[in-house]
């Protein structure tokens, strides 16, 4: 799902995951951490693929009910909404995703997943929380329990949601379409976090503004006229045409998009033909397209169609056989961090954890459908932040050039769960108490 970023600067090498001074939030989190690690290990050992998170959702919904929340299940499929009203004040949405990936685990952990399932493409595969959603859920439980026990310290409404199908870019949309903002209290603020495979354990990274990208999947079917490879003059070769389209697509970013507006057009698959001496009737290109702003996204999508059709016309393809360009439905919108809200949280976290553990992180071209909640109502102050998960010994080895770190989605990704869950739970609890602090009047 999310592509990790490289940490700049040697000053953030090996960092403590203990705050400078203990307080009620830190102490409450530390007391719960052994239970949260048990929950994490159970979730890690029993992952469920996107759109199949039934047991996971039921398990966590029961925990929210036990903590005193009003819980609704099956919101947008397997989504869970847990609400706690505690007087007048803002409404804060806190979200965790639940789904795992079709990856066969290679971490060697004693609680490694042994789950086998059939993917949406009909492929039997191992299943693993290779993106760290198990740490997200454990932190969600910790935050939910902390805030339920601290009702004397906040005023307002909590909307704690568990979202399905993040990995396929559908879950947030499904929950919104099922009335998330109509059936339940409408949020004034929204928070989420994601573990990072490129930050040392316990480090927090925040990027104000566009933090993650629009992600589009585009299929181009190039139509030609097949025939014998010995007589190309009698064909319209879709492979040659497809290759011309691939080359020309590179000019979209290099020559049409403003260099100060990030954009990516990658052809991830080119499939055509089945035999050495047969020119096929068609070729198929599969693209991933990344951007931040709606304007650049549309510019790229329009340009892809124009280039595909233009190259076909130049190759002599008749108008009724121009390439078919399909923008897939699983579009993930960019995640926009409200700048003032994010700057405020940078200061809040910096004061709590120390400036060496809190950085302004770079934006990335990965995708995260948490952005849909802000997109549905831009008046919501929204932020998703990173929590580093790279174990300290691995971080030190990577900085010395002795180790290549596994990325998110890797079969070998095993974060320092205690550091991620402890840091994220404390940070999220502190952020919630700040958003929902009782008014002075």
Steps between C-alpha positions, in 0.01 A plus 500: 500500500730769628848537375747595774730802488866536587585692817723798435777597739720299732371682807208256525708187523411301811225657708343413831134406504456633854372857551708745696252514787231248590142619534147357517479425127841336490435301817159381381648389168795324663266312734292375207792417270540131597131438420529695177800292393297184562221644282753594232648149492157342475403732214833437330455124518141515367495751211207538260505629144320815382119467507532188720582660839201340676672334799735794550212749502289292740792453739580871521134605510459288813794679661345839426166392650678377812660846534159669496465613140180489295609262223354445153637223281476436124532865397615493139557126505714400798546851639449571870396833656540546877355823642546653843322825583636698792334839508532800270801553281664397173449162333821308437521206260789260562551235236687172470505272197463123544589311182809294424682422176534191276862449610659183639682600817879459530573686825580195712293641787369237744148635441539527121190455287437156357170604342431392141214656305380561145553854375248704306684393184437134584859426605575289808745695711640554844351791693702744711475835671793620288385862520474521877123528534530270802698773679235752393220291651685434825565874536134569422404272790749670730377848407137394530558357847711794616235752404217296651688506832574874475153643448567758771774646278304564178167624371341429165440191289730219393430308179745210495483317166648177371521512123506202264660470158762774520747297297267496201398865539133426567436502874472872576271550200283206605457636852418849376248362252340303784434823688806543723454878511118482511419211732767592754628828650666709229869555580663838540842331515644174365821318596684188387856371498706256296808307604813580299765262371739792442505671839672377815267347755307753703557797268195704394484661154241754387469677165263799488306528172496223239661205679404205276405483136202448275538143372335394174523168318461532124464218245583568134394239245680555170310357203685387188476255216688178566680275257817312417823642640665447160254735329466807726387713207169312508437588868453794733742399774356584845834424669686767305211740557491414871874564526454841336227582752723398790778728378272794434331470841829598664467849353184564705703548816822629343349747252139576589464508879652792692831370646390633840186283494590138581366238261575138407391293201633144519422218258511199730394236249518453122333180382469388138533192285576136571740383225824613339369528146144624556410868514200518737175689457544703818731603779411609852677758717436536874591838652522654845451877497590719799441867576396731783258760369173434313623720215820301440310173532260605225786628287670161518186297429405722205858483370511121516187474286624763254840333457356151458253613236748732328770235466240258362386748236864565406544123456208483261247342737145589388290715733269212586795297632676761714641380834256447784604698808333396827552684827428240768248564777744443787625859490656610828493877554794689643519536878507868596618597847335824611804728532416692818377186675813311395732778612321505835546123538869528409541737794283291732690179422835679508429624852394154614762281332783743438601670177739219402213252484260721304581616147330670210509209258505523121188426299488164320345375177337203672124493553270479802121525480480680837507809277139431399367617836641851456404499133138428599498816716795734469399686817629199699843557654676182393842344549670166446847461651782246488643301789839342433526125542856410399668321795799690633760238412370479144492878473862526616608231252317670214658836583841332493424356156496144632130420459226564246178558689182317396222729383134505583326214316818291528464143622784584741354818656493458879477834680602563858141454611548628854651824374234551233201414719629680806590816310186504286264434791657772712510747210142431393370524857684829556370637169143401588521664842628816332222507238233422760633708787215652703431865433603750763148644528 
